[in-house]
Amino acid sequence: MEQARSQRLSSRCRTNTQHEMRTNMAEIIGNKAVEAAAIAWVMDLERNAGREPVDTRFAGAKADLVSPPRIIEVKASGKSCRGDDL
């Protein structure tokens, strides 16, 4: 029973920390800034998974990131895309 209580508290603390991180971030304005933030986020995920991502957006590559064995295309928009054709 004590272990279950401890897990609930741990989960609640983790959720609060994640919420604080989201609410304390500066607003990202503009499509270029949103894209750069999305690329940085995906690159961090790839590094945390033990891969070595390379940003290939401006190298004429087929995708935004190459992170062997993956080739990753990141889609991000600074406004609502509802109803827009991609």
C-alpha positions in Angstrom: 0.0 0.0 0.0 2.8 2.4 0.8 4.5 1.6 -2.5 1.3 2.4 -4.4 1.0 5.8 -2.6 4.7 6.5 -3.4 4.1 5.8 -7.1 1.1 8.1 -7.2 3.0 10.9 -5.6 6.0 10.3 -7.9 3.6 10.4 -10.9 2.0 13.6 -9.7 5.3 15.3 -9.2 6.5 14.3 -12.7 3.2 15.6 -14.2 3.6 18.9 -12.3 7.2 19.3 -13.5 6.2 18.6 -17.1 3.4 21.2 -16.8 5.7 23.8 -15.3 8.2 23.2 -18.2 5.4 23.8 -20.8 4.0 26.9 -19.1 7.4 28.5 -18.4 8.6 28.3 -22.0 8.7 31.5 -24.1 6.1 31.5 -26.9 7.5 30.4 -30.2 6.3 32.7 -33.0 6.6 32.1 -36.7 6.8 29.0 -38.8 10.6 29.0 -39.1 11.0 29.2 -35.3 8.4 26.5 -34.8 10.2 24.2 -37.3 13.6 24.9 -35.7 12.1 24.0 -32.2 10.5 20.8 -33.6 13.8 19.8 -35.3 15.7 20.4 -32.0 13.2 18.4 -30.1 13.3 15.4 -32.4 17.1 15.5 -32.4 17.1 15.4 -28.6 14.8 12.4 -28.7 17.2 10.7 -31.2 20.3 11.4 -29.0 18.5 10.1 -25.9 17.8 6.9 -27.9 21.6 6.6 -28.5 21.5 7.6 -32.2 23.5 10.5 -33.8 21.0 12.7 -35.8 22.2 15.0 -38.5 20.1 18.0 -39.7 20.0 17.8 -43.5 17.3 20.4 -44.2 19.6 22.6 -46.2 21.7 19.9 -47.8 19.2 18.9 -50.5 18.5 15.6 -48.7 15.2 13.7 -49.0 14.3 14.4 -45.3 14.9 16.8 -42.5 17.0 14.5 -40.4 19.2 11.5 -40.9 19.6 9.4 -37.8 20.8 6.0 -38.9 19.0 3.7 -39.4 16.2 6.3 -39.6 15.4 9.0 -42.1 13.0 11.5 -40.5 10.7 14.2 -42.0 9.5 16.6 -39.4 6.2 18.4 -39.9 5.5 21.5 -37.8 3.4 24.6 -38.2 3.1 27.8 -36.2 -0.7 28.1 -36.8 -3.7 25.9 -37.1 -3.5 23.8 -40.3 -7.1 22.7 -40.0 -8.5 22.6 -43.5 -5.2 23.3 -45.2 -4.0 20.9 -47.9 -0.5 19.5 -47.2 
